[in-house]
Amino acid sequence: MTTPTQQTQAALRARLTDGSLAGHWTLDPARSTATLRSKSMWGLAPVKGVFHDLEGDGTVSAAGEVTGRVAVAAGTVDTKNAKRDTHLRSADFFLAAEYPAITFSVAAMVPSGQGVTVSGTLTVRDVSRPLSFPATVALAEGGEVVLDAAVPVERSQFGLTWNQLGMASMHSTITIHAVFTRS
């Protein structure tokens, strides 16, 4: 017996290979979210935030190859603490005035296991690193494609090394809920 997830993944594989998803897709910022989760106070206090401005697009080739880009505006990070948000936008972290976008360029999305593996390049403060992560993809009834992922990021790999008294974790998780509509 197949599960709903297996049926979704089978449908995705079939639609990628039959070319019916081919074309240009645009991220719907009103229905998409990007959140940040980390720990502070020596790992005792969770820090959660949201990026209020995101954009993106992608292309699916007739052969089912996926490429694209998702960007969040670094200056829109909101942790519900104005002092912390100002610090996150500063040179100690995102340097949002000089590097306004955090981007992920998608090089491939390949069905695997119970979902897909997304591979590409994450760029923060003009530092780019390859990144691959598992995600789930759903084909919504309205024709949208919905991608969900929790992406672990080691912030020191991007030059974000501020850590007064070792209080802040170097490990963060970016959670993305991206809704794409055909352009």
N, C-alpha and C positions, 0 to 999 in steps of 0.2 A: 504494500500500500504506500502511495506517495504522500508526502506531507504538503501543506500549502506552500512552504518555502521551496521545496523541491519543484513543485509545479511552476512557481514563479521563476525559478532559475532555469528550468527547462524552456519556459516560454521566452525568457530573455535570450538564451542561447539560440533558439530557433529564429527569433526576430532579428538578432544580430547577423546570423548567417543568411537569412533570406532577403536581406536588404530593406526590410520594411521600416527600420529605424534610421535609414540613411538620411542625411540632411544636416542642417544647422539647427542647433538647440540653444536657447537662451535661459539663463538662470532667472527665476522669478524671485526678486528680492523681498517681496511682500510675504511670501510663503516659505522662505528659506531662512535658516539661522546658522550662526557660527558662534560657539561658546568656548570659553577658556576655563580650565580647572587646574589648580595647582595647590600647593600647601605652603603655609607660612608658619612662623613661630615654631621652628624646628620640627615641622611636620605635624603639628598638633591642630592647626587651624586651617580648614579648607578655604581657598580663595576661589570664587566663581565670578566669571564676568561674561559679558556678551559684546560682540561687535555689532553695532547698529547699522553699518553700511557695508553691503557686499554686492558683488556683481560677478558675472561670469558668462561663459558660453562654451559651446563644444560642437564638434563635428563628428558624425558617424559616417564612415565611408560605406560604399555599397558592399564591401567585403567584411564589414562589421568592425573595422578598426576605429578606435575612439581617441580623439585628441581634444584638448580644451584648456581652459584657464578659469580659475576662481580667485578672486581678490577680495580681501577685507580691508577696510580703511582703518589703519592702526590708531588713528586719532579718535576713533569712535568707541574705544574699549570702555566699558562701563561695569565696574564692580560694586556699585552702590556706595562707594567711599571716594569722595572727591579728591582727597589728598593722595590716596593710593593711585587713582586714575591719572592725576597729574604726573605722579612719579613714573607710572608705566609709559606715559607719552614722552618722557624726558630722555636725555642722552644715556641714562643708566639702563634703559630698556629699549623701547621701540624707536626713539628719536623720530617721532611721527612728523615733525615739521620738515625734516630733510628726506625721510623715507615714508611717504604717506600710505603706501600699500604693502600688505603682506600677501604674496601671491603663491599659488600652486599651479604649475603648468603640467597638465596631464599629457603624458606620452603614450599611455596605454591603459586599457581597462580590459582585463581578461577574466572570463568566468572561471571560478575555481571553488571547489567545495560547495558550501552552502551560500556562496555569494560571488563576489568578484574581487580581484586584486587590482588596485589602482596604483600605477607607477608614474612617477614624474619628478619634478624639481620644486622644492619649497624654497622661496626667497624671502628672507627677513633682513632688513637693513643692508641690502645689496650683497648679502652673503647667500649663495645658492648651494643647496645640498640635495642629492638624490634621496627620494623617499618613496617607499612602497607600503601599502597598508590594505587590510581587508575591509570590505564594505558590503552592504546589502543594497540591492537595487530592486525597485518594484516598478511595475508598469501599472500606472493608475488608470482608472476607468475613463478619465477625461483626456487620455492620450499623453499625459505627462509621464516623465521618468523621474523617480524619486530615489536619491542616493543618500544613505545614512552611514556614517563612520565615526569612530572614536580613534583619533590619531595621536599616539604618544610622540612627544617632541622633547628632545634634550636641548634646552635653550642655549647652553654654552656653545653648542656647535654653530650658533649664529652670532656669536660675540656678545650675547646677553649674559654677562658673568657677574653682574652686581649681586652681592650677597652679604650684606652687613651682618657680622657675627655668625654667619652660617645659618641665618634664620629662614631664608627662602630656598625652597626646593629647586633644583635644576630641571626637574622633570615636570612637564606640563602635558595636559591632554586637550587637544582641540576637537570638539565635537561638531560635526557638520550635518545639517539636514538640508539637502539641496534639491529643489524642485525645478526641473527643466521642462520648458515647453518648446514645441517645434516653432522655429522662426518662419 
